[in-house]
């Protein structure tokens, strides 16, 4: 495995500190370092930093399709957490970034899916267009059938067509061979739908591809949590935090499980860690609300 492939694998598994350490010793040029550092910032929900690094990279090289795609993703999620007015102001930049990424590489899956999400979920006055979203599913099918099925699942889910969405996500999981991202997103959809059996199947396949990674532990814990197996979920979330002690979702869900398991003091301790470590998190309000419930 090449050093940069190792960096990518660590990022996919959620070992962000290890990924940055590996990046320091990898034979990477400045543009590669900027991209992977931006990707880690994005994965950590540090959207402003990811945007800054992507823009710095694109000032050096305007031909970086994946940097434009990452910029679009970071802008899109920042828009979601910025309120209606500020979020709406960011939407043209989101569309521009994904469009430019596809001009440079029409097979860029992140850009195809990002622009699809833009057209599907943006209001019409901001450029939302369901017909264009459907066109992007067709374009994606020529690049990756499993990713196109994911997009179909999201489309049906948005329309509250549960049966069609379930079928599409199931097809995506069945079609993918060695693409953990498809399995991850399918598992999370099944969890949202309270389909623990299907979620467990997709999770087990994901874990086989990424054994003992942060995301593997988190997914397994999510399944146990849905089945109200609090002790197992707590143990799995703690293993996830052993991989990355600053991972907000695992610690927050650990606190939820501790609360349900009657361990209020332990739950408060975990939430107080989140308050200290993530004072500017976009979802910090959820921590404060849960702490009030436990007080």
Secondary structure as GFF3:
##gff-version 3
##sequence-region A 1 295
A	DSSP	alpha_helix	3	13	.	.	.	ID=ss1
A	DSSP	alpha_helix	16	25	.	.	.	ID=ss2
A	DSSP	alpha_helix	30	43	.	.	.	ID=ss3
A	DSSP	alpha_helix	47	60	.	.	.	ID=ss4
A	DSSP	alpha_helix	65	80	.	.	.	ID=ss5
A	DSSP	alpha_helix	83	104	.	.	.	ID=ss6
A	DSSP	alpha_helix	109	121	.	.	.	ID=ss7
A	DSSP	three_ten_helix	124	126	.	.	.	ID=ss8
A	DSSP	alpha_helix	130	141	.	.	.	ID=ss9
A	DSSP	alpha_helix	145	158	.	.	.	ID=ss10
A	DSSP	alpha_helix	162	175	.	.	.	ID=ss11
A	DSSP	alpha_helix	180	192	.	.	.	ID=ss12
A	DSSP	alpha_helix	196	209	.	.	.	ID=ss13
A	DSSP	alpha_helix	214	226	.	.	.	ID=ss14
A	DSSP	alpha_helix	230	243	.	.	.	ID=ss15
A	DSSP	alpha_helix	248	260	.	.	.	ID=ss16
A	DSSP	alpha_helix	264	277	.	.	.	ID=ss17
A	DSSP	alpha_helix	284	294	.	.	.	ID=ss18
###
